[in-house]
Amino acid sequence: MKLDDVIDLTALQKIQDCFSKATGFAAVTVDYCGRPLLEYSGFCKFCISLRKDPNFNERCRQSDAHGSLEAARRNDAYVYTCHAGLIDLAIPIIVEGEYIASMLCGQVRPEENTDAEVNVISPSTDLFTGNPSLKDEFDRVIIVPAQRIQETANLLKLILNYIVEQYLLNQKNIKLVQDCMEKTEMEKQIKDLAFKSHHPKMNPHFLFSALNIAGRQAYLENADKTQDMIFALADLYRCYLNYPGLLISVEQEINNLNNYIFIQKARFGEQLDFFTNIPDGIKQYSLPALSLLTLVENAVYHGLEPKEDMGKISITGAVGNGKLIFEIKDNGVGIPPQILDKLNDKSLPEKQLPEKMGTGIYYTLKRLQYFYSDAFRIQFSNVFPSGACVLLSLPVAP
């Protein structure tokens, strides 16, 4: 069994990214060898610098593997100290006794002594030899109370357990359909349920309660920006977990985009501008959830992130001739020509799409094909003098 059998990887990447932004902890999902299965979220400069060095990168991978396997062995959250002296924690994703992956988070220093065990990887004693800048980066790593580390581990464990529980429930439903329906109808229903199993719904009660508590605590501490970001994160979760079926209104999707950009601005600051031009007349129409958000996220990470100056993203919507038309533009670094050809070929399997951006685009195409068959169009292009443009055309679905 693979991780994407249990949850849509695009959705899991968003959960990982938002969890990192809301808690201040770095996060990554890895296999039992410590190899990342998703992109890094919120890694501190110290750890980024370490992983650029082949020697230290291997020690980091071994530390990740140790945390992942030990969490799997215990079938529980595991808090430990990595080879570089930072506190990390690992949560296993286990389905019916089968280990699938682990989500690791941390990269923090403890405020006081913790119960974190020493990693079996020997501590690196040569980290700062001849490299004083690395010591400065280490000293800037955030300091976190021991209780918050454990509470963060408990919260992440609950989130991942909800994902697994919902997957198992979906599997039981699929089996019930297989046993009760005639062959022709059964094949259609299995296809529907198999697709929906990539979008498990988690019981949101505890998650929303925890986020609201965190938001109120931020308010009491006069951390207004943190409070707003936590509530934006809660709104994103609420839409993903509670929308009926897999379609949402254009208005809901734009609200999701505004929450996503609000969270991203905590990272980019005033270096990120986001503009929307969505007429009121099209806001009641429906589209597959996360379709626009995934394309905007792709523009942020692959178009704007490599830039050093102001980044801008605009999204324009219109309706005509029975079609919903959306144009997403950015002023980023653009798309290499060889990648453009692959992005514009909807028939390519996931493994042939461009590395990193392939997974998100792949699942977006799958969702669109599920609802519209060949009646939708998506076109990627570069714009002058710099940047990229995505033109998305969907049949009107009121």
C-alpha positions in Angstrom: 0.0 0.0 0.0 1.2 3.5 -0.9 0.6 6.8 0.8 -1.5 8.1 -2.1 -3.8 5.1 -1.6 -4.8 6.6 1.7 -5.0 10.3 1.0 -4.6 12.7 -1.9 -1.0 13.8 -1.8 -1.9 17.4 -2.8 -4.3 17.6 0.2 -1.7 16.1 2.5 0.9 18.7 1.3 -1.6 21.5 2.1 -2.2 20.0 5.6 1.5 19.7 6.2 2.2 23.3 5.0 -0.7 24.8 7.0 0.3 22.8 10.1 3.8 24.1 9.9 2.7 27.7 9.4 0.2 27.6 12.3 2.6 25.9 14.8 6.0 27.3 13.8 7.4 23.7 13.5 9.1 22.5 10.4 7.4 19.4 8.8 8.1 16.7 6.2 6.5 13.3 5.3 9.1 10.5 4.8 9.3 6.8 4.2 11.0 4.3 6.5 14.4 5.2 5.0 14.0 8.9 5.8 13.4 9.9 2.2 10.9 12.8 1.7 7.6 11.9 0.0 6.4 15.5 -0.1 8.1 18.9 -0.2 9.6 20.4 3.0 7.4 22.7 5.0 8.8 25.6 7.0 12.4 24.3 7.3 14.7 26.6 9.4 17.7 28.1 7.7 20.0 26.1 9.9 18.6 22.7 8.7 18.4 23.9 5.1 22.2 24.8 5.3 23.0 21.4 6.8 21.1 19.5 4.1 23.0 21.3 1.4 26.2 19.6 2.7 26.3 16.0 1.4 27.9 14.7 4.7 25.5 16.4 7.0 22.6 15.6 4.6 23.2 11.9 5.1 23.2 12.3 8.9 19.9 14.2 8.6 18.4 11.5 6.5 19.6 8.8 9.0 18.1 10.9 11.9 14.8 11.1 9.9 14.9 7.3 9.3 15.5 6.6 13.0 12.6 8.8 14.1 10.3 7.3 11.5 11.1 3.7 12.3 11.0 4.2 16.1 7.6 5.8 15.8 6.4 2.9 13.7 7.8 0.4 16.2 6.0 2.1 19.0 2.9 2.9 16.9 2.9 6.2 18.7 4.3 9.7 18.7 8.0 9.7 19.3 9.9 12.8 20.5 13.7 12.7 20.1 16.9 14.7 19.6 18.4 14.7 16.1 22.2 14.5 15.4 22.4 18.3 15.3 20.9 18.8 18.7 17.4 19.9 17.7 14.1 18.4 19.0 12.1 16.5 16.5 9.0 14.4 16.7 7.7 11.6 14.4 4.1 10.4 13.9 3.6 7.1 12.0 0.9 6.5 9.4 -0.2 2.9 9.9 -3.1 1.2 8.2 -4.3 -2.1 9.6 -0.8 -2.9 10.9 1.0 -1.8 7.7 3.4 1.0 8.0 2.9 3.6 5.2 4.9 6.7 6.1 5.7 9.1 8.9 5.2 12.8 9.3 8.2 14.5 11.1 8.1 17.9 12.6 10.2 20.0 14.9 13.5 21.7 14.3 13.2 23.5 17.5 15.2 24.0 20.7 13.6 23.2 24.1 13.0 25.9 26.6 14.0 23.5 29.4 15.0 19.8 29.6 12.6 17.5 27.9 12.0 13.7 27.9 13.3 13.6 24.3 15.6 10.6 23.8 19.0 10.9 22.3 18.9 9.7 18.7 20.8 6.5 18.0 22.8 8.6 15.4 25.8 9.9 17.2 25.7 13.6 17.9 27.6 15.6 15.3 30.6 17.3 17.0 31.9 19.0 13.9 28.8 21.1 13.0 30.4 24.5 13.6 34.0 23.7 12.8 35.2 26.5 10.6 31.7 27.7 10.0 30.7 30.4 12.4 27.7 31.4 10.2 26.2 27.9 10.9 26.4 28.6 14.6 24.6 31.9 14.2 21.8 30.1 12.3 21.6 27.5 15.1 21.2 30.2 17.7 18.3 31.7 15.8 16.3 28.4 15.9 13.1 29.0 17.8 12.9 27.9 21.5 9.7 26.1 22.5 8.4 24.9 25.9 8.5 21.2 26.4 4.8 21.0 27.0 4.1 22.6 23.7 6.3 20.1 21.9 4.3 17.2 23.4 0.9 18.9 22.7 2.0 19.5 19.1 2.8 15.8 18.8 -0.6 14.9 20.2 -2.4 17.2 17.8 -0.6 15.9 14.7 -1.3 12.3 15.8 -5.0 13.1 16.0 -5.0 14.6 12.5 -3.2 11.6 10.9 -5.4 9.1 12.8 -8.5 10.8 11.5 -7.2 10.4 7.9 -6.5 6.7 8.5 -9.9 6.1 10.1 -11.7 7.7 7.3 -9.8 5.7 4.7 -10.8 2.5 6.5 -14.4 3.6 6.5 -14.3 4.3 2.8 -12.8 0.9 2.2 -15.7 -0.8 4.1 -18.2 1.2 2.0 -16.5 0.1 -1.2 -16.7 -3.5 -0.1 -20.4 -3.1 0.8 -21.1 -1.7 -2.7 -19.1 -4.6 -4.3 -21.3 -7.1 -2.5 -24.7 -5.5 -3.1 -24.7 -4.2 -6.7 -25.0 -5.8 -10.1 -21.8 -5.9 -12.1 -22.4 -3.0 -14.5 -23.6 -0.6 -11.8 -21.0 -1.9 -9.4 -18.1 -1.0 -11.6 -19.4 2.6 -11.9 -19.9 2.9 -8.1 -16.4 1.5 -7.4 -14.9 4.0 -9.7 -16.7 6.8 -7.9 -15.8 5.6 -4.4 -12.2 4.9 -5.4 -11.9 8.5 -6.5 -13.5 9.8 -3.4 -11.1 7.8 -1.2 -8.4 10.2 -2.3 -10.4 12.9 -0.4 -11.2 11.4 3.1 -13.3 13.6 5.4 -12.0 13.8 8.9 -14.3 14.5 11.9 -13.4 18.2 12.4 -14.7 18.7 16.0 -11.4 18.3 17.8 -9.4 20.0 15.1 -11.5 23.1 15.0 -11.7 23.1 18.8 -7.9 23.0 19.0 -7.4 25.8 16.5 -10.0 28.0 18.2 -8.2 27.5 21.5 -4.9 28.4 19.8 -6.5 31.5 18.3 -7.9 32.6 21.7 -4.5 32.0 23.3 -2.9 34.2 20.6 -5.5 36.9 21.3 -4.6 36.8 25.0 -1.0 37.1 24.2 -1.7 40.1 21.9 -0.4 38.1 18.9 -3.0 39.5 16.5 -1.3 38.2 13.3 -0.9 34.7 14.7 -4.6 34.8 15.7 -5.7 35.8 12.2 -3.5 33.2 10.6 -4.9 30.4 12.8 -8.4 31.4 12.0 -7.6 31.5 8.3 -6.1 28.0 8.6 -9.3 26.8 10.4 -11.4 28.2 7.6 -9.3 26.3 5.0 -9.7 23.0 7.0 -13.4 23.6 7.4 -14.0 23.9 3.7 -11.8 20.9 2.8 -13.4 18.7 5.4 -17.0 19.8 5.4 -18.0 20.8 1.8 -20.9 18.6 0.4 -19.5 16.2 -2.2 -16.5 17.4 -4.2 -18.0 20.6 -5.7 -18.0 24.0 -4.1 -19.1 27.4 -5.3 -16.7 29.8 -7.1 -17.2 32.2 -4.1 -16.1 29.5 -1.6 -13.0 28.7 -3.7 -12.1 32.4 -3.8 -12.5 32.6 0.0 -10.2 29.6 0.2 -7.7 31.4 -2.0 -7.8 34.6 0.1 -7.2 32.5 3.3 -4.3 30.7 1.6 -2.7 34.0 0.4 -3.2 35.5 3.9 -1.2 32.6 5.4 1.5 32.9 2.6 1.9 36.6 3.4 3.1 35.6 6.8 6.0 34.2 4.9 6.5 36.6 2.1 5.3 39.8 3.8 4.8 42.7 1.5 6.7 40.9 -1.2 3.5 39.1 -2.3 0.5 40.8 -4.0 -2.7 39.0 -4.9 -5.4 40.4 -7.1 -8.8 38.9 -8.0 -11.3 40.1 -10.6 -14.3 37.7 -10.1 -17.7 39.2 -11.2 -20.5 38.6 -8.7 -22.5 36.9 -11.5 -20.3 33.8 -11.6 -19.8 33.3 -7.8 -22.8 31.0 -7.5 -21.4 28.5 -10.1 -19.7 25.4 -9.0 -16.3 23.8 -9.7 -14.2 21.0 -8.1 -12.8 22.1 -4.8 -9.1 23.1 -4.7 -8.8 23.4 -8.5 -7.9 27.1 -8.5 -6.1 26.9 -5.2 -3.7 24.2 -6.5 -2.9 26.3 -9.5 -2.2 29.4 -7.4 -0.1 27.4 -5.0 1.9 26.1 -8.0 2.5 29.7 -9.0 3.6 30.7 -5.5 6.1 27.8 -5.1 7.5 27.4 -8.6 7.0 30.9 -10.0 7.4 33.4 -7.2 9.5 31.6 -4.6 12.8 31.7 -6.7 12.3 35.5 -7.2 14.0 38.0 -4.9 11.7 41.0 -5.7 8.0 41.7 -5.5 5.8 38.7 -6.6 2.3 39.2 -8.0 -0.5 36.8 -8.8 -3.8 37.8 -10.4 -6.9 35.7 -11.1 -9.7 36.7 -13.4 -13.0 35.0 -14.0 -15.7 35.2 -16.6 -18.5 33.2 -18.1 -19.7 32.9 -21.7 -20.9 30.3 -24.2 -21.7 27.9 -21.4 -18.1 28.0 -20.1 -16.5 29.3 -16.9 -13.1 30.9 -17.8 -10.4 31.5 -15.3 -7.0 33.1 -16.0 -4.2 32.8 -13.3 -1.2 35.0 -14.0 2.1 35.5 -12.1 5.2 37.6 -12.6 7.5 34.8 -11.6 10.4 33.0 -13.3 8.2 31.4 -15.9 8.1 27.8 -17.1 10.9 26.1 -19.0 9.8 25.2 -22.6 10.4 21.4 -22.1 8.2 21.5 -19.0 5.4 23.4 -20.8 5.0 20.6 -23.3 4.5 18.1 -20.5 2.1 20.3 -18.5 -0.1 20.8 -21.6 -0.3 17.1 -22.3 -3.3 15.8 -20.2 -2.6 12.2 -21.2 0.7 12.0 -19.4 0.8 9.8 -16.3 1.9 11.3 -13.0 5.5 9.8 -13.2 6.1 11.6 -16.5 5.0 15.1 -15.3 7.7 17.6 -14.1 9.3 16.7 -10.8 7.7 18.3 -7.7 5.0 20.2 -9.5 3.8 17.0 -11.1 1.8 15.6 -8.2 -0.4 18.7 -7.7 -1.1 19.2 -11.4 -1.7 15.4 -11.9 -4.4 15.3 -9.2 -6.0 18.5 -10.4 -6.3 17.0 -13.9 -7.7 13.8 -12.4 -10.4 15.8 -10.6 -11.3 17.8 -13.6 -11.4 14.7 -15.8 -13.6 13.0 -13.2 -16.3 15.7 -13.4 -16.0 16.9 -17.0 -14.4 14.1 -19.0 -12.9 15.9 -22.1 -15.1 18.9 -21.8 -12.6 21.1 -19.9 -9.5 22.8 -21.2 -6.4 23.9 -19.4 -3.5 25.7 -21.0 -0.1 26.7 -19.5 2.0 29.4 -21.2 4.7 32.0 -20.4 4.0 35.7 -20.6 6.3 38.6 -21.5 8.6 39.9 -19.9 8.4 37.3 -17.1 5.9 35.0 -15.5 3.4 32.3 -16.4 -0.3 32.1 -17.2 -2.8 29.3 -16.8 -6.1 29.4 -18.7 -8.8 27.1 -17.4 -12.1 26.6 -19.1 -14.9 24.5 -17.5 -18.4 23.7 -18.5 -20.9 25.8 -16.4 -22.1 23.8 -13.4 -24.6 25.8 -11.4 
